[in-house]
Amino acid sequence: MRDFTETDLDLDHIYNALPASSITEIEEATSIERPRLYWLIAHLRRAATRDPERYGWTIPAVSHGRGEKHYCIALIDRSGKIANIDVGAAGQLAIGASSLCSEGASKLQHMATALQAATLDMRSPHFRRMLDAVAADAVTLSRKLDQIVARLVA
């Protein structure tokens, strides 16, 4: 039998407050202050995929807009992949995934540009080739993410 930490107990309170439209709604239902709520949600998203048997659920990223349930429960399997979600959350999850992919594509493109610029001052040909290769990989992944975004929003 494992010991439950304060974090585990707070996450249990959050679980019972979901689905919720806002962080304020969760805050009011749990009496957990906002800075800790943000930390707990970020912690859960990281820990649930690293140790799925400990939690068995996560709060996926979803779209933002009026009247939608921005915070929902997603059950995860032993491999850390989402196995089941709240009814009606699939569309919200697709829009959330699209937003994250779009943001990731943009950041990867910026990283590739920065790495390419950094190679201009590199004296080591080996390190320059390594940076060029990583920059090329970032561009490729950025393009793939853009394709995913196009399919998700279609």
Contacts in CASP RR format, 6 or more apart in sequence:
PFRMAT RR
TARGET T0000
AUTHOR 0000-0000-0000
METHOD contacts of the structure
MODEL  1
MRDFTETDLDLDHIYNALPASSITEIEEATSIERPRLYWLIAHLRRAATR
DPERYGWTIPAVSHGRGEKHYCIALIDRSGKIANIDVGAAGQLAIGASSL
CSEGASKLQHMATALQAATLDMRSPHFRRMLDAVAADAVTLSRKLDQIVA
RLVA
7 40 0 8 1.000
7 43 0 8 1.000
10 30 0 8 1.000
10 32 0 8 1.000
10 36 0 8 1.000
10 40 0 8 1.000
11 40 0 8 1.000
11 44 0 8 1.000
11 55 0 8 1.000
13 29 0 8 1.000
13 30 0 8 1.000
13 31 0 8 1.000
13 32 0 8 1.000
14 26 0 8 1.000
14 30 0 8 1.000
14 32 0 8 1.000
14 37 0 8 1.000
14 40 0 8 1.000
14 41 0 8 1.000
14 44 0 8 1.000
14 59 0 8 1.000
15 57 0 8 1.000
15 73 0 8 1.000
16 29 0 8 1.000
16 30 0 8 1.000
17 25 0 8 1.000
17 26 0 8 1.000
17 29 0 8 1.000
17 30 0 8 1.000
18 26 0 8 1.000
18 59 0 8 1.000
18 71 0 8 1.000
18 72 0 8 1.000
18 73 0 8 1.000
18 86 0 8 1.000
19 69 0 8 1.000
19 71 0 8 1.000
19 72 0 8 1.000
19 73 0 8 1.000
19 86 0 8 1.000
19 89 0 8 1.000
20 26 0 8 1.000
20 29 0 8 1.000
20 69 0 8 1.000
20 70 0 8 1.000
20 71 0 8 1.000
21 67 0 8 1.000
21 68 0 8 1.000
21 69 0 8 1.000
21 70 0 8 1.000
21 71 0 8 1.000
22 70 0 8 1.000
22 71 0 8 1.000
23 34 0 8 1.000
23 37 0 8 1.000
23 38 0 8 1.000
23 71 0 8 1.000
25 71 0 8 1.000
26 32 0 8 1.000
26 37 0 8 1.000
26 71 0 8 1.000
27 33 0 8 1.000
27 34 0 8 1.000
27 37 0 8 1.000
30 37 0 8 1.000
32 40 0 8 1.000
41 59 0 8 1.000
41 71 0 8 1.000
44 55 0 8 1.000
44 58 0 8 1.000
44 59 0 8 1.000
45 58 0 8 1.000
45 59 0 8 1.000
45 60 0 8 1.000
47 54 0 8 1.000
47 55 0 8 1.000
48 54 0 8 1.000
48 55 0 8 1.000
48 56 0 8 1.000
48 57 0 8 1.000
48 58 0 8 1.000
48 76 0 8 1.000
48 80 0 8 1.000
49 58 0 8 1.000
49 76 0 8 1.000
49 80 0 8 1.000
52 76 0 8 1.000
52 77 0 8 1.000
52 78 0 8 1.000
52 79 0 8 1.000
52 80 0 8 1.000
53 78 0 8 1.000
55 76 0 8 1.000
56 75 0 8 1.000
56 76 0 8 1.000
57 73 0 8 1.000
57 74 0 8 1.000
57 75 0 8 1.000
57 76 0 8 1.000
58 73 0 8 1.000
58 74 0 8 1.000
58 76 0 8 1.000
58 82 0 8 1.000
59 71 0 8 1.000
59 72 0 8 1.000
59 73 0 8 1.000
59 74 0 8 1.000
60 72 0 8 1.000
60 74 0 8 1.000
60 82 0 8 1.000
60 85 0 8 1.000
60 89 0 8 1.000
60 93 0 8 1.000
60 96 0 8 1.000
61 93 0 8 1.000
61 96 0 8 1.000
61 97 0 8 1.000
61 99 0 8 1.000
61 100 0 8 1.000
62 68 0 8 1.000
62 69 0 8 1.000
62 70 0 8 1.000
62 71 0 8 1.000
62 72 0 8 1.000
62 89 0 8 1.000
62 92 0 8 1.000
62 93 0 8 1.000
62 95 0 8 1.000
62 96 0 8 1.000
63 70 0 8 1.000
63 91 0 8 1.000
63 92 0 8 1.000
63 95 0 8 1.000
63 96 0 8 1.000
63 99 0 8 1.000
64 70 0 8 1.000
68 92 0 8 1.000
69 86 0 8 1.000
69 89 0 8 1.000
69 92 0 8 1.000
70 92 0 8 1.000
72 85 0 8 1.000
72 86 0 8 1.000
72 89 0 8 1.000
72 92 0 8 1.000
73 85 0 8 1.000
73 86 0 8 1.000
74 82 0 8 1.000
74 84 0 8 1.000
74 85 0 8 1.000
74 86 0 8 1.000
74 89 0 8 1.000
74 93 0 8 1.000
75 82 0 8 1.000
75 83 0 8 1.000
75 84 0 8 1.000
75 85 0 8 1.000
76 82 0 8 1.000
76 83 0 8 1.000
77 83 0 8 1.000
85 93 0 8 1.000
94 152 0 8 1.000
95 152 0 8 1.000
95 153 0 8 1.000
97 148 0 8 1.000
97 152 0 8 1.000
98 148 0 8 1.000
98 149 0 8 1.000
98 152 0 8 1.000
98 153 0 8 1.000
101 145 0 8 1.000
101 146 0 8 1.000
101 148 0 8 1.000
101 149 0 8 1.000
101 152 0 8 1.000
102 145 0 8 1.000
102 146 0 8 1.000
102 149 0 8 1.000
104 142 0 8 1.000
104 145 0 8 1.000
105 141 0 8 1.000
105 142 0 8 1.000
105 143 0 8 1.000
105 145 0 8 1.000
105 146 0 8 1.000
105 149 0 8 1.000
106 142 0 8 1.000
108 138 0 8 1.000
108 139 0 8 1.000
108 141 0 8 1.000
108 142 0 8 1.000
108 145 0 8 1.000
109 138 0 8 1.000
109 139 0 8 1.000
109 142 0 8 1.000
111 135 0 8 1.000
111 138 0 8 1.000
112 135 0 8 1.000
112 136 0 8 1.000
112 138 0 8 1.000
112 139 0 8 1.000
112 142 0 8 1.000
113 135 0 8 1.000
115 131 0 8 1.000
115 132 0 8 1.000
115 134 0 8 1.000
115 135 0 8 1.000
115 138 0 8 1.000
116 131 0 8 1.000
116 132 0 8 1.000
116 135 0 8 1.000
118 131 0 8 1.000
119 128 0 8 1.000
119 131 0 8 1.000
119 132 0 8 1.000
119 135 0 8 1.000
122 128 0 8 1.000
122 131 0 8 1.000
END
